[in-house]
Amino acid sequence: MACTRETILSLYRNLIRESKKWSAYNYRMYALRKIRHEFQQNKLLTDPTKIEECYRQGHEALEMIIRQVTIGNLYGTGPLVIEKQKTNVQ
């Protein structure tokens, strides 16, 4: 499979989108930082085999995040103090 720019950007968007669904603040923020860091670090890759390997790892990470989000939502907790909370102050 040829990894085109569009498929890699689609993977990036899917990783970010699925990570934002995590109910646990610490997991969510870690995943978002890790995804952004990995894509930033590898944006200048030119070797097709290395790009394929990174794409495969990213796709495996996406599948893992989807599973973990589903499990995490089954046993969700309330928001942490550090998270932005909606207030009804007018």
C-alpha positions as CSV (number, residue, x, y, z in Angstrom):
1,M,0.0,0.0,0.0
2,A,1.4,3.4,-0.9
3,C,1.2,5.9,1.9
4,T,0.2,9.1,0.3
5,R,0.1,12.5,2.0
6,E,-3.8,12.2,2.2
7,T,-3.7,8.8,3.9
8,I,-1.2,10.0,6.5
9,L,-3.2,13.2,7.2
10,S,-6.3,11.1,7.5
11,L,-4.5,8.9,10.0
12,Y,-3.4,11.9,12.0
13,R,-7.0,13.4,12.1
14,N,-8.4,10.0,13.1
15,L,-5.9,9.7,15.9
16,I,-6.6,13.2,17.2
17,R,-10.4,12.7,16.9
18,E,-10.4,9.4,18.8
19,S,-8.0,10.6,21.5
20,K,-10.3,13.5,22.3
21,K,-13.0,11.0,23.1
22,W,-11.1,9.7,26.1
23,S,-12.9,10.5,29.3
24,A,-9.8,10.4,31.5
25,Y,-8.0,13.7,31.3
26,N,-4.5,12.3,31.9
27,Y,-4.8,9.7,29.2
28,R,-6.4,12.1,26.8
29,M,-3.7,14.8,27.2
30,Y,-0.9,12.3,27.0
31,A,-2.2,10.7,23.8
32,L,-2.7,14.1,22.1
33,R,0.8,15.3,23.1
34,K,2.3,11.9,22.0
35,I,0.5,12.0,18.6
36,R,1.5,15.5,17.8
37,H,5.1,14.9,18.9
38,E,5.5,11.7,16.8
39,F,4.1,13.3,13.7
40,Q,6.2,16.4,14.1
41,Q,9.3,14.3,14.7
42,N,8.7,12.2,11.5
43,K,7.4,14.9,9.1
44,L,10.7,15.0,7.2
45,L,11.0,11.3,6.5
46,T,11.7,10.4,2.9
47,D,12.5,6.7,3.0
48,P,9.3,4.9,1.8
49,T,10.0,1.8,4.0
50,K,10.3,3.9,7.1
51,I,7.2,5.9,6.2
52,E,5.3,2.6,5.7
53,E,6.5,1.3,9.1
54,C,5.5,4.6,10.8
55,Y,2.1,4.4,9.1
56,R,1.6,0.8,10.3
57,Q,2.5,1.7,13.8
58,G,0.1,4.7,13.7
59,H,-2.7,2.5,12.5
60,E,-2.1,0.0,15.3
61,A,-2.1,2.9,17.8
62,L,-5.4,4.1,16.4
63,E,-7.0,0.6,16.8
64,M,-5.6,0.5,20.4
65,I,-7.0,4.0,21.2
66,I,-10.4,3.1,19.9
67,R,-10.5,0.0,22.1
68,Q,-9.2,1.8,25.2
69,V,-11.7,4.7,24.7
70,T,-14.5,2.2,24.6
71,I,-13.3,0.4,27.8
72,G,-12.6,3.7,29.5
73,N,-16.1,5.0,28.8
74,L,-17.6,1.9,30.5
75,Y,-15.8,2.8,33.7
76,G,-15.7,6.6,33.5
77,T,-15.1,9.0,36.3
78,G,-16.0,12.6,36.9
79,P,-14.0,15.5,35.6
80,L,-10.8,16.5,37.4
81,V,-10.3,19.9,39.0
82,I,-7.8,20.8,36.3
83,E,-10.4,20.3,33.5
84,K,-12.4,23.3,32.4
85,Q,-15.8,23.1,34.1
86,K,-18.9,24.9,32.8
87,T,-20.3,27.5,35.2
88,N,-23.7,29.0,35.2
89,V,-22.5,32.4,36.5
90,Q,-24.0,35.2,34.4
